[in-house]
Amino acid sequence: TVLLGLEADWLEDELDYIRQMVSAHEYDYLIAGIHFLGTWGFDASADDWAPLSFDEKCDLYERYYRTMKRMAETRLFHIVAHPDLIKIFSVDDFNRWLDRPCRVTVDGNAVRDAGMAMEISIAGTRKPCREIYPGPRILRLARELGLPITFASDSHATEHVAYNFDELARYAAAEGWTESVDFTREGMKSLPFLD
């Protein structure tokens, strides 16, 4: 079955435009990807991150999750894409930030309350962070919240379509999931893992 979906860049100041874009066609599912903080494409260049202090990076991580909360509260989307993409050029500092007791902004409640699923994507293994999106700690938090999950390869080439979904299933199963979900115009559909 071929479904019609769209990954829309979430742009904080362009809500009217985003509403028009996602309603332009009868999509089966809509994915929200956060690639921008304001007008800055934070996943475009490692050079942008190199001069930043740890505290400056922490401020950006917090801003990213506040942005995700606002996106989810619109209830326009079915899936949140690569939910820790912000780590792409600073994975060690991101994990240090997760150790801080004040990391209240990574709660996922708005995503859950909007009825959204969280994407687990193999694409991170092809990026400088060299780990699945999301990493183990965000994955564990999502499991504690009972978020449904979808799988993604973020394929920009045909050889990456559905790439290594078996690995994603093992990764999710280690935290207790037994199924992923898919969306059609009729709603969310369960896809049990194969043995």
mmCIF file of the C-alpha atoms, coordinates in Angstrom:
data_MODEL
# 
_entry.id   MODEL 
# 
loop_
_atom_site.group_PDB 
_atom_site.id 
_atom_site.type_symbol 
_atom_site.label_atom_id 
_atom_site.label_alt_id 
_atom_site.label_comp_id 
_atom_site.label_asym_id 
_atom_site.label_entity_id 
_atom_site.label_seq_id 
_atom_site.pdbx_PDB_ins_code 
_atom_site.Cartn_x 
_atom_site.Cartn_y 
_atom_site.Cartn_z 
_atom_site.occupancy 
_atom_site.B_iso_or_equiv 
_atom_site.pdbx_formal_charge 
_atom_site.auth_seq_id 
_atom_site.auth_comp_id 
_atom_site.auth_asym_id 
_atom_site.auth_atom_id 
_atom_site.pdbx_PDB_model_num 
ATOM 1   C CA . THR A 1 1   ? 0.000  0.000   0.000  1.00 0.00 ? 1   THR A CA 1 
ATOM 2   C CA . VAL A 1 2   ? 1.349  3.397   -0.960 1.00 0.00 ? 2   VAL A CA 1 
ATOM 3   C CA . LEU A 1 3   ? 0.331  6.159   1.430  1.00 0.00 ? 3   LEU A CA 1 
ATOM 4   C CA . LEU A 1 4   ? 0.431  9.893   0.886  1.00 0.00 ? 4   LEU A CA 1 
ATOM 5   C CA . GLY A 1 5   ? 2.374  11.642  3.609  1.00 0.00 ? 5   GLY A CA 1 
ATOM 6   C CA . LEU A 1 6   ? 4.228  14.864  4.176  1.00 0.00 ? 6   LEU A CA 1 
ATOM 7   C CA . GLU A 1 7   ? 7.055  15.859  6.476  1.00 0.00 ? 7   GLU A CA 1 
ATOM 8   C CA . ALA A 1 8   ? 6.566  19.548  7.104  1.00 0.00 ? 8   ALA A CA 1 
ATOM 9   C CA . ASP A 1 9   ? 9.265  21.746  8.573  1.00 0.00 ? 9   ASP A CA 1 
ATOM 10  C CA . TRP A 1 10  ? 7.894  23.295  11.723 1.00 0.00 ? 10  TRP A CA 1 
ATOM 11  C CA . LEU A 1 11  ? 8.510  27.042  11.504 1.00 0.00 ? 11  LEU A CA 1 
ATOM 12  C CA . GLU A 1 12  ? 7.400  28.771  14.668 1.00 0.00 ? 12  GLU A CA 1 
ATOM 13  C CA . ASP A 1 13  ? 6.306  32.021  13.041 1.00 0.00 ? 13  ASP A CA 1 
ATOM 14  C CA . GLU A 1 14  ? 4.565  30.472  10.024 1.00 0.00 ? 14  GLU A CA 1 
ATOM 15  C CA . LEU A 1 15  ? 1.549  28.726  11.527 1.00 0.00 ? 15  LEU A CA 1 
ATOM 16  C CA . ASP A 1 16  ? -0.925 30.096  8.968  1.00 0.00 ? 16  ASP A CA 1 
ATOM 17  C CA . TYR A 1 17  ? 1.303  28.919  6.113  1.00 0.00 ? 17  TYR A CA 1 
ATOM 18  C CA . ILE A 1 18  ? 1.737  25.490  7.711  1.00 0.00 ? 18  ILE A CA 1 
ATOM 19  C CA . ARG A 1 19  ? -2.022 25.115  8.180  1.00 0.00 ? 19  ARG A CA 1 
ATOM 20  C CA . GLN A 1 20  ? -2.542 25.888  4.479  1.00 0.00 ? 20  GLN A CA 1 
ATOM 21  C CA . MET A 1 21  ? 0.221  23.490  3.431  1.00 0.00 ? 21  MET A CA 1 
ATOM 22  C CA . VAL A 1 22  ? -1.005 20.505  5.447  1.00 0.00 ? 22  VAL A CA 1 
ATOM 23  C CA . SER A 1 23  ? -4.607 21.000  4.349  1.00 0.00 ? 23  SER A CA 1 
ATOM 24  C CA . ALA A 1 24  ? -3.768 21.355  0.637  1.00 0.00 ? 24  ALA A CA 1 
ATOM 25  C CA . HIS A 1 25  ? -4.159 17.604  0.008  1.00 0.00 ? 25  HIS A CA 1 
ATOM 26  C CA . GLU A 1 26  ? -5.843 14.641  1.672  1.00 0.00 ? 26  GLU A CA 1 
ATOM 27  C CA . TYR A 1 27  ? -2.769 13.245  3.350  1.00 0.00 ? 27  TYR A CA 1 
ATOM 28  C CA . ASP A 1 28  ? -2.789 9.887   5.110  1.00 0.00 ? 28  ASP A CA 1 
ATOM 29  C CA . TYR A 1 29  ? -0.294 11.195  7.636  1.00 0.00 ? 29  TYR A CA 1 
ATOM 30  C CA . LEU A 1 30  ? 1.602  14.355  8.509  1.00 0.00 ? 30  LEU A CA 1 
ATOM 31  C CA . ILE A 1 31  ? 5.052  14.383  10.057 1.00 0.00 ? 31  ILE A CA 1 
ATOM 32  C CA . ALA A 1 32  ? 6.439  17.404  11.882 1.00 0.00 ? 32  ALA A CA 1 
ATOM 33  C CA . GLY A 1 33  ? 10.165 17.857  11.515 1.00 0.00 ? 33  GLY A CA 1 
ATOM 34  C CA . ILE A 1 34  ? 11.933 20.471  13.591 1.00 0.00 ? 34  ILE A CA 1 
ATOM 35  C CA . HIS A 1 35  ? 15.017 21.608  11.656 1.00 0.00 ? 35  HIS A CA 1 
ATOM 36  C CA . PHE A 1 36  ? 14.897 25.304  12.499 1.00 0.00 ? 36  PHE A CA 1 
ATOM 37  C CA . LEU A 1 37  ? 15.089 27.383  15.645 1.00 0.00 ? 37  LEU A CA 1 
ATOM 38  C CA . GLY A 1 38  ? 13.801 30.704  14.407 1.00 0.00 ? 38  GLY A CA 1 
ATOM 39  C CA . THR A 1 39  ? 15.415 31.035  10.992 1.00 0.00 ? 39  THR A CA 1 
ATOM 40  C CA . TRP A 1 40  ? 18.547 29.054  11.907 1.00 0.00 ? 40  TRP A CA 1 
ATOM 41  C CA . GLY A 1 41  ? 18.778 25.597  10.336 1.00 0.00 ? 41  GLY A CA 1 
ATOM 42  C CA . PHE A 1 42  ? 20.592 23.989  13.241 1.00 0.00 ? 42  PHE A CA 1 
ATOM 43  C CA . ASP A 1 43  ? 21.288 20.678  11.458 1.00 0.00 ? 43  ASP A CA 1 
ATOM 44  C CA . ALA A 1 44  ? 22.995 22.208  8.418  1.00 0.00 ? 44  ALA A CA 1 
ATOM 45  C CA . SER A 1 45  ? 26.595 22.678  9.566  1.00 0.00 ? 45  SER A CA 1 
ATOM 46  C CA . ALA A 1 46  ? 28.864 21.474  12.356 1.00 0.00 ? 46  ALA A CA 1 
ATOM 47  C CA . ASP A 1 47  ? 30.711 24.793  12.026 1.00 0.00 ? 47  ASP A CA 1 
ATOM 48  C CA . ASP A 1 48  ? 27.707 26.553  13.561 1.00 0.00 ? 48  ASP A CA 1 
ATOM 49  C CA . TRP A 1 49  ? 28.085 24.463  16.707 1.00 0.00 ? 49  TRP A CA 1 
ATOM 50  C CA . ALA A 1 50  ? 31.871 24.541  17.076 1.00 0.00 ? 50  ALA A CA 1 
ATOM 51  C CA . PRO A 1 51  ? 32.176 27.935  18.825 1.00 0.00 ? 51  PRO A CA 1 
ATOM 52  C CA . LEU A 1 52  ? 29.291 27.334  21.252 1.00 0.00 ? 52  LEU A CA 1 
ATOM 53  C CA . SER A 1 53  ? 29.875 26.767  24.944 1.00 0.00 ? 53  SER A CA 1 
ATOM 54  C CA . PHE A 1 54  ? 28.188 23.910  26.768 1.00 0.00 ? 54  PHE A CA 1 
ATOM 55  C CA . ASP A 1 55  ? 25.723 26.322  28.386 1.00 0.00 ? 55  ASP A CA 1 
ATOM 56  C CA . GLU A 1 56  ? 24.855 27.842  25.017 1.00 0.00 ? 56  GLU A CA 1 
ATOM 57  C CA . LYS A 1 57  ? 24.188 24.371  23.648 1.00 0.00 ? 57  LYS A CA 1 
ATOM 58  C CA . CYS A 1 58  ? 22.005 23.571  26.649 1.00 0.00 ? 58  CYS A CA 1 
ATOM 59  C CA . ASP A 1 59  ? 19.942 26.682  25.943 1.00 0.00 ? 59  ASP A CA 1 
ATOM 60  C CA . LEU A 1 60  ? 19.436 25.430  22.373 1.00 0.00 ? 60  LEU A CA 1 
ATOM 61  C CA . TYR A 1 61  ? 18.413 21.944  23.536 1.00 0.00 ? 61  TYR A CA 1 
ATOM 62  C CA . GLU A 1 62  ? 15.829 23.485  25.844 1.00 0.00 ? 62  GLU A CA 1 
ATOM 63  C CA . ARG A 1 63  ? 14.578 25.767  23.078 1.00 0.00 ? 63  ARG A CA 1 
ATOM 64  C CA . TYR A 1 64  ? 14.242 22.772  20.755 1.00 0.00 ? 64  TYR A CA 1 
ATOM 65  C CA . TYR A 1 65  ? 11.967 20.924  23.197 1.00 0.00 ? 65  TYR A CA 1 
ATOM 66  C CA . ARG A 1 66  ? 9.914  24.034  23.947 1.00 0.00 ? 66  ARG A CA 1 
ATOM 67  C CA . THR A 1 67  ? 9.461  24.334  20.164 1.00 0.00 ? 67  THR A CA 1 
ATOM 68  C CA . MET A 1 68  ? 8.382  20.680  19.994 1.00 0.00 ? 68  MET A CA 1 
ATOM 69  C CA . LYS A 1 69  ? 5.806  21.295  22.715 1.00 0.00 ? 69  LYS A CA 1 
ATOM 70  C CA . ARG A 1 70  ? 4.324  24.244  20.808 1.00 0.00 ? 70  ARG A CA 1 
ATOM 71  C CA . MET A 1 71  ? 4.254  22.204  17.599 1.00 0.00 ? 71  MET A CA 1 
ATOM 72  C CA . ALA A 1 72  ? 2.425  19.329  19.303 1.00 0.00 ? 72  ALA A CA 1 
ATOM 73  C CA . GLU A 1 73  ? -0.109 21.662  20.899 1.00 0.00 ? 73  GLU A CA 1 
ATOM 74  C CA . THR A 1 74  ? -1.366 22.657  17.425 1.00 0.00 ? 74  THR A CA 1 
ATOM 75  C CA . ARG A 1 75  ? -2.576 19.050  16.926 1.00 0.00 ? 75  ARG A CA 1 
ATOM 76  C CA . LEU A 1 76  ? -1.868 19.340  13.197 1.00 0.00 ? 76  LEU A CA 1 
ATOM 77  C CA . PHE A 1 77  ? 0.433  16.331  12.923 1.00 0.00 ? 77  PHE A CA 1 
ATOM 78  C CA . HIS A 1 78  ? 0.426  12.565  13.438 1.00 0.00 ? 78  HIS A CA 1 
ATOM 79  C CA . ILE A 1 79  ? 4.148  11.976  13.977 1.00 0.00 ? 79  ILE A CA 1 
ATOM 80  C CA . VAL A 1 80  ? 7.088  13.863  15.448 1.00 0.00 ? 80  VAL A CA 1 
ATOM 81  C CA . ALA A 1 81  ? 10.179 13.201  13.323 1.00 0.00 ? 81  ALA A CA 1 
ATOM 82  C CA . HIS A 1 82  ? 13.673 12.445  14.669 1.00 0.00 ? 82  HIS A CA 1 
ATOM 83  C CA . PRO A 1 83  ? 12.795 13.709  18.168 1.00 0.00 ? 83  PRO A CA 1 
ATOM 84  C CA . ASP A 1 84  ? 16.368 14.462  19.208 1.00 0.00 ? 84  ASP A CA 1 
ATOM 85  C CA . LEU A 1 85  ? 17.775 15.788  15.933 1.00 0.00 ? 85  LEU A CA 1 
ATOM 86  C CA . ILE A 1 86  ? 19.213 18.699  17.915 1.00 0.00 ? 86  ILE A CA 1 
ATOM 87  C CA . LYS A 1 87  ? 22.021 16.336  19.027 1.00 0.00 ? 87  LYS A CA 1 
ATOM 88  C CA . ILE A 1 88  ? 23.325 15.847  15.474 1.00 0.00 ? 88  ILE A CA 1 
ATOM 89  C CA . PHE A 1 89  ? 26.584 17.801  15.934 1.00 0.00 ? 89  PHE A CA 1 
ATOM 90  C CA . SER A 1 90  ? 26.910 17.638  19.727 1.00 0.00 ? 90  SER A CA 1 
ATOM 91  C CA . VAL A 1 91  ? 25.751 14.220  20.908 1.00 0.00 ? 91  VAL A CA 1 
ATOM 92  C CA . ASP A 1 92  ? 28.138 14.071  23.887 1.00 0.00 ? 92  ASP A CA 1 
ATOM 93  C CA . ASP A 1 93  ? 27.038 17.473  25.179 1.00 0.00 ? 93  ASP A CA 1 
ATOM 94  C CA . PHE A 1 94  ? 23.411 16.565  24.542 1.00 0.00 ? 94  PHE A CA 1 
ATOM 95  C CA . ASN A 1 95  ? 23.806 13.468  26.731 1.00 0.00 ? 95  ASN A CA 1 
ATOM 96  C CA . ARG A 1 96  ? 25.528 15.583  29.406 1.00 0.00 ? 96  ARG A CA 1 
ATOM 97  C CA . TRP A 1 97  ? 22.539 17.919  29.274 1.00 0.00 ? 97  TRP A CA 1 
ATOM 98  C CA . LEU A 1 98  ? 20.201 14.972  29.760 1.00 0.00 ? 98  LEU A CA 1 
ATOM 99  C CA . ASP A 1 99  ? 22.081 14.257  33.010 1.00 0.00 ? 99  ASP A CA 1 
ATOM 100 C CA . ARG A 1 100 ? 21.093 17.645  34.412 1.00 0.00 ? 100 ARG A CA 1 
ATOM 101 C CA . PRO A 1 101 ? 18.196 17.505  36.880 1.00 0.00 ? 101 PRO A CA 1 
ATOM 102 C CA . CYS A 1 102 ? 16.612 20.644  35.373 1.00 0.00 ? 102 CYS A CA 1 
ATOM 103 C CA . ARG A 1 103 ? 15.845 19.058  31.968 1.00 0.00 ? 103 ARG A CA 1 
ATOM 104 C CA . VAL A 1 104 ? 12.112 19.468  32.475 1.00 0.00 ? 104 VAL A CA 1 
ATOM 105 C CA . THR A 1 105 ? 11.460 20.425  28.860 1.00 0.00 ? 105 THR A CA 1 
ATOM 106 C CA . VAL A 1 106 ? 11.992 16.868  27.520 1.00 0.00 ? 106 VAL A CA 1 
ATOM 107 C CA . ASP A 1 107 ? 8.728  15.522  28.866 1.00 0.00 ? 107 ASP A CA 1 
ATOM 108 C CA . GLY A 1 108 ? 6.861  14.406  25.733 1.00 0.00 ? 108 GLY A CA 1 
ATOM 109 C CA . ASN A 1 109 ? 3.509  15.039  27.383 1.00 0.00 ? 109 ASN A CA 1 
ATOM 110 C CA . ALA A 1 110 ? 2.330  17.413  24.664 1.00 0.00 ? 110 ALA A CA 1 
ATOM 111 C CA . VAL A 1 111 ? 3.194  14.830  21.995 1.00 0.00 ? 111 VAL A CA 1 
ATOM 112 C CA . ARG A 1 112 ? 1.269  12.145  23.890 1.00 0.00 ? 112 ARG A CA 1 
ATOM 113 C CA . ASP A 1 113 ? -1.679 14.425  24.625 1.00 0.00 ? 113 ASP A CA 1 
ATOM 114 C CA . ALA A 1 114 ? -1.930 15.349  20.923 1.00 0.00 ? 114 ALA A CA 1 
ATOM 115 C CA . GLY A 1 115 ? -2.301 11.662  20.025 1.00 0.00 ? 115 GLY A CA 1 
ATOM 116 C CA . MET A 1 116 ? 0.940  11.739  18.083 1.00 0.00 ? 116 MET A CA 1 
ATOM 117 C CA . ALA A 1 117 ? 3.433  8.947   17.550 1.00 0.00 ? 117 ALA A CA 1 
ATOM 118 C CA . MET A 1 118 ? 7.178  9.308   17.919 1.00 0.00 ? 118 MET A CA 1 
ATOM 119 C CA . GLU A 1 119 ? 9.386  8.380   15.013 1.00 0.00 ? 119 GLU A CA 1 
ATOM 120 C CA . ILE A 1 120 ? 12.334 6.041   15.525 1.00 0.00 ? 120 ILE A CA 1 
ATOM 121 C CA . SER A 1 121 ? 14.718 6.641   12.662 1.00 0.00 ? 121 SER A CA 1 
ATOM 122 C CA . ILE A 1 122 ? 17.802 4.817   11.450 1.00 0.00 ? 122 ILE A CA 1 
ATOM 123 C CA . ALA A 1 123 ? 18.957 8.019   9.720  1.00 0.00 ? 123 ALA A CA 1 
ATOM 124 C CA . GLY A 1 124 ? 20.965 9.131   12.741 1.00 0.00 ? 124 GLY A CA 1 
ATOM 125 C CA . THR A 1 125 ? 23.386 6.265   12.186 1.00 0.00 ? 125 THR A CA 1 
ATOM 126 C CA . ARG A 1 126 ? 24.340 7.926   8.879  1.00 0.00 ? 126 ARG A CA 1 
ATOM 127 C CA . LYS A 1 127 ? 24.860 11.326  10.528 1.00 0.00 ? 127 LYS A CA 1 
ATOM 128 C CA . PRO A 1 128 ? 27.691 12.746  12.689 1.00 0.00 ? 128 PRO A CA 1 
ATOM 129 C CA . CYS A 1 129 ? 25.926 11.696  15.918 1.00 0.00 ? 129 CYS A CA 1 
ATOM 130 C CA . ARG A 1 130 ? 26.160 8.042   14.761 1.00 0.00 ? 130 ARG A CA 1 
ATOM 131 C CA . GLU A 1 131 ? 23.152 6.829   16.722 1.00 0.00 ? 131 GLU A CA 1 
ATOM 132 C CA . ILE A 1 132 ? 19.492 6.128   16.105 1.00 0.00 ? 132 ILE A CA 1 
ATOM 133 C CA . TYR A 1 133 ? 17.014 8.959   16.599 1.00 0.00 ? 133 TYR A CA 1 
ATOM 134 C CA . PRO A 1 134 ? 16.066 9.076   19.406 1.00 0.00 ? 134 PRO A CA 1 
ATOM 135 C CA . GLY A 1 135 ? 18.918 7.890   21.566 1.00 0.00 ? 135 GLY A CA 1 
ATOM 136 C CA . PRO A 1 136 ? 18.307 5.371   24.353 1.00 0.00 ? 136 PRO A CA 1 
ATOM 137 C CA . ARG A 1 137 ? 17.345 7.854   27.047 1.00 0.00 ? 137 ARG A CA 1 
ATOM 138 C CA . ILE A 1 138 ? 14.719 9.680   25.009 1.00 0.00 ? 138 ILE A CA 1 
ATOM 139 C CA . LEU A 1 139 ? 13.465 6.283   23.837 1.00 0.00 ? 139 LEU A CA 1 
ATOM 140 C CA . ARG A 1 140 ? 13.081 5.169   27.457 1.00 0.00 ? 140 ARG A CA 1 
ATOM 141 C CA . LEU A 1 141 ? 11.232 8.353   28.358 1.00 0.00 ? 141 LEU A CA 1 
ATOM 142 C CA . ALA A 1 142 ? 8.859  7.813   25.423 1.00 0.00 ? 142 ALA A CA 1 
ATOM 143 C CA . ARG A 1 143 ? 8.181  4.268   26.615 1.00 0.00 ? 143 ARG A CA 1 
ATOM 144 C CA . GLU A 1 144 ? 7.399  5.510   30.124 1.00 0.00 ? 144 GLU A CA 1 
ATOM 145 C CA . LEU A 1 145 ? 4.879  7.918   28.568 1.00 0.00 ? 145 LEU A CA 1 
ATOM 146 C CA . GLY A 1 146 ? 3.311  5.155   26.478 1.00 0.00 ? 146 GLY A CA 1 
ATOM 147 C CA . LEU A 1 147 ? 3.947  6.908   23.162 1.00 0.00 ? 147 LEU A CA 1 
ATOM 148 C CA . PRO A 1 148 ? 3.191  4.907   20.032 1.00 0.00 ? 148 PRO A CA 1 
ATOM 149 C CA . ILE A 1 149 ? 6.107  4.652   17.621 1.00 0.00 ? 149 ILE A CA 1 
ATOM 150 C CA . THR A 1 150 ? 6.663  4.645   13.890 1.00 0.00 ? 150 THR A CA 1 
ATOM 151 C CA . PHE A 1 151 ? 9.775  3.633   11.980 1.00 0.00 ? 151 PHE A CA 1 
ATOM 152 C CA . ALA A 1 152 ? 11.612 5.773   9.451  1.00 0.00 ? 152 ALA A CA 1 
ATOM 153 C CA . SER A 1 153 ? 14.678 5.629   7.287  1.00 0.00 ? 153 SER A CA 1 
ATOM 154 C CA . ASP A 1 154 ? 14.537 9.290   6.194  1.00 0.00 ? 154 ASP A CA 1 
ATOM 155 C CA . SER A 1 155 ? 15.444 8.013   2.758  1.00 0.00 ? 155 SER A CA 1 
ATOM 156 C CA . HIS A 1 156 ? 16.906 10.526  0.374  1.00 0.00 ? 156 HIS A CA 1 
ATOM 157 C CA . ALA A 1 157 ? 18.004 7.667   -1.872 1.00 0.00 ? 157 ALA A CA 1 
ATOM 158 C CA . THR A 1 158 ? 16.199 4.508   -3.000 1.00 0.00 ? 158 THR A CA 1 
ATOM 159 C CA . GLU A 1 159 ? 18.658 2.212   -1.201 1.00 0.00 ? 159 GLU A CA 1 
ATOM 160 C CA . HIS A 1 160 ? 17.631 3.781   2.117  1.00 0.00 ? 160 HIS A CA 1 
ATOM 161 C CA . VAL A 1 161 ? 13.888 3.122   1.804  1.00 0.00 ? 161 VAL A CA 1 
ATOM 162 C CA . ALA A 1 162 ? 12.846 1.025   4.852  1.00 0.00 ? 162 ALA A CA 1 
ATOM 163 C CA . TYR A 1 163 ? 16.544 0.507   5.567  1.00 0.00 ? 163 TYR A CA 1 
ATOM 164 C CA . ASN A 1 164 ? 17.293 -1.611  8.629  1.00 0.00 ? 164 ASN A CA 1 
ATOM 165 C CA . PHE A 1 165 ? 13.790 -1.592  10.098 1.00 0.00 ? 165 PHE A CA 1 
ATOM 166 C CA . ASP A 1 166 ? 14.663 -4.947  11.732 1.00 0.00 ? 166 ASP A CA 1 
ATOM 167 C CA . GLU A 1 167 ? 17.274 -3.127  13.800 1.00 0.00 ? 167 GLU A CA 1 
ATOM 168 C CA . LEU A 1 168 ? 14.726 -0.481  14.771 1.00 0.00 ? 168 LEU A CA 1 
ATOM 169 C CA . ALA A 1 169 ? 12.285 -3.184  15.871 1.00 0.00 ? 169 ALA A CA 1 
ATOM 170 C CA . ARG A 1 170 ? 14.967 -4.806  18.060 1.00 0.00 ? 170 ARG A CA 1 
ATOM 171 C CA . TYR A 1 171 ? 15.890 -1.400  19.482 1.00 0.00 ? 171 TYR A CA 1 
ATOM 172 C CA . ALA A 1 172 ? 12.260 -0.622  20.364 1.00 0.00 ? 172 ALA A CA 1 
ATOM 173 C CA . ALA A 1 173 ? 11.551 -4.148  21.635 1.00 0.00 ? 173 ALA A CA 1 
ATOM 174 C CA . ALA A 1 174 ? 14.421 -3.829  24.127 1.00 0.00 ? 174 ALA A CA 1 
ATOM 175 C CA . GLU A 1 175 ? 12.370 -1.077  25.801 1.00 0.00 ? 175 GLU A CA 1 
ATOM 176 C CA . GLY A 1 176 ? 9.159  -3.116  25.733 1.00 0.00 ? 176 GLY A CA 1 
ATOM 177 C CA . TRP A 1 177 ? 7.357  -2.152  22.538 1.00 0.00 ? 177 TRP A CA 1 
ATOM 178 C CA . THR A 1 178 ? 5.758  -5.005  20.609 1.00 0.00 ? 178 THR A CA 1 
ATOM 179 C CA . GLU A 1 179 ? 4.371  -2.974  17.719 1.00 0.00 ? 179 GLU A CA 1 
ATOM 180 C CA . SER A 1 180 ? 4.787  0.146   15.669 1.00 0.00 ? 180 SER A CA 1 
ATOM 181 C CA . VAL A 1 181 ? 1.948  2.136   14.135 1.00 0.00 ? 181 VAL A CA 1 
ATOM 182 C CA . ASP A 1 182 ? 1.039  3.534   10.777 1.00 0.00 ? 182 ASP A CA 1 
ATOM 183 C CA . PHE A 1 183 ? -1.514 6.155   9.810  1.00 0.00 ? 183 PHE A CA 1 
ATOM 184 C CA . THR A 1 184 ? -4.069 6.311   7.030  1.00 0.00 ? 184 THR A CA 1 
ATOM 185 C CA . ARG A 1 185 ? -6.989 8.660   6.543  1.00 0.00 ? 185 ARG A CA 1 
ATOM 186 C CA . GLU A 1 186 ? -9.017 6.185   8.610  1.00 0.00 ? 186 GLU A CA 1 
ATOM 187 C CA . GLY A 1 187 ? -6.708 6.595   11.602 1.00 0.00 ? 187 GLY A CA 1 
ATOM 188 C CA . MET A 1 188 ? -3.860 4.868   13.447 1.00 0.00 ? 188 MET A CA 1 
ATOM 189 C CA . LYS A 1 189 ? -3.145 1.225   12.610 1.00 0.00 ? 189 LYS A CA 1 
ATOM 190 C CA . SER A 1 190 ? -1.101 -1.265  14.657 1.00 0.00 ? 190 SER A CA 1 
ATOM 191 C CA . LEU A 1 191 ? 1.809  -3.137  13.043 1.00 0.00 ? 191 LEU A CA 1 
ATOM 192 C CA . PRO A 1 192 ? 2.963  -5.933  15.380 1.00 0.00 ? 192 PRO A CA 1 
ATOM 193 C CA . PHE A 1 193 ? 6.648  -6.823  15.244 1.00 0.00 ? 193 PHE A CA 1 
ATOM 194 C CA . LEU A 1 194 ? 7.456  -10.048 13.443 1.00 0.00 ? 194 LEU A CA 1 
ATOM 195 C CA . ASP A 1 195 ? 9.222  -12.799 15.383 1.00 0.00 ? 195 ASP A CA 1 
# 
